[in-house]
């Protein structure tokens, strides 16, 4: 394990108002067990899939509106 005192601290991004929350003298502050790592990975995958699902639904809704408008134009012609 790396000695926390020997570690050179990262320079916080001045544009990030929460950067100070990530600064710590404890090298194991963000150490996760294998189970926790897996849970975090699965959560990230779930979030990604939900985003993709939302994009697909939005695309389908957009295509529906385009087709409806096209049909409306054909009826009016």
C-alpha positions as CSV (number, residue, x, y, z in Angstrom):
1,X,0.0,0.0,0.0
2,X,1.2,3.5,-0.8
3,X,2.1,5.7,2.2
4,X,-0.5,8.5,2.2
5,X,2.0,11.1,3.4
6,X,4.4,10.2,0.6
7,X,1.7,10.7,-2.1
8,X,1.7,13.9,-4.0
9,X,-1.8,15.3,-3.8
10,X,-3.7,16.0,-7.0
11,X,-4.4,19.6,-7.8
12,X,-8.1,20.2,-7.5
13,X,-9.9,21.7,-10.5
14,X,-10.8,25.2,-9.6
15,X,-14.0,24.9,-11.7
16,X,-15.2,21.9,-9.7
17,X,-16.9,23.1,-6.5
18,X,-16.7,19.6,-5.1
19,X,-13.1,18.8,-5.9
20,X,-12.1,19.2,-2.2
21,X,-14.3,16.3,-1.3
22,X,-12.0,13.9,-3.2
23,X,-8.9,15.1,-1.4
24,X,-7.9,12.7,1.4
25,X,-4.8,11.7,3.3
26,X,-6.1,8.1,3.5
27,X,-4.9,6.0,0.6
28,X,-7.7,3.4,1.2
29,X,-10.5,5.9,1.4
30,X,-12.0,4.8,-1.9
31,X,-11.0,1.1,-1.7
32,X,-13.9,-1.2,-2.6
33,X,-14.3,-4.9,-2.1
34,X,-14.7,-7.1,-5.1
35,X,-18.5,-7.3,-4.4
36,X,-18.7,-3.5,-4.2
37,X,-16.7,-3.1,-7.4
38,X,-19.1,-5.5,-9.2
39,X,-22.1,-3.7,-7.8
40,X,-20.7,-0.4,-9.1
41,X,-20.0,-1.9,-12.5
42,X,-23.5,-3.4,-12.7
43,X,-25.0,-0.1,-11.7
44,X,-23.0,1.8,-14.4
45,X,-24.1,-0.8,-17.0
46,X,-27.7,-0.4,-15.9
47,X,-27.5,3.4,-16.2
48,X,-25.9,3.1,-19.7
49,X,-28.7,0.7,-20.8
50,X,-31.4,3.0,-19.4
51,X,-29.8,5.9,-21.4
52,X,-29.7,3.8,-24.5
53,X,-33.3,2.7,-24.0
54,X,-34.4,6.4,-23.7
55,X,-32.5,7.3,-26.8
56,X,-34.1,4.5,-28.8
57,X,-37.6,5.5,-27.5
58,X,-37.0,9.1,-28.4
59,X,-35.8,8.1,-31.9
60,X,-38.9,5.9,-32.4
61,X,-41.1,8.7,-31.2
62,X,-39.4,11.1,-33.6
63,X,-39.8,8.6,-36.5
64,X,-43.5,8.2,-35.6
65,X,-44.0,12.0,-35.8
66,X,-42.2,12.2,-39.1
67,X,-44.3,9.4,-40.6
68,X,-47.5,10.9,-39.2
69,X,-46.6,14.3,-40.7
70,X,-45.8,12.6,-44.0
71,X,-49.1,10.9,-44.1
72,X,-50.9,14.1,-43.2
73,X,-49.2,15.8,-46.1
74,X,-50.2,13.0,-48.4
75,X,-53.8,13.3,-47.3
76,X,-53.8,17.1,-47.7
77,X,-52.4,16.9,-51.2
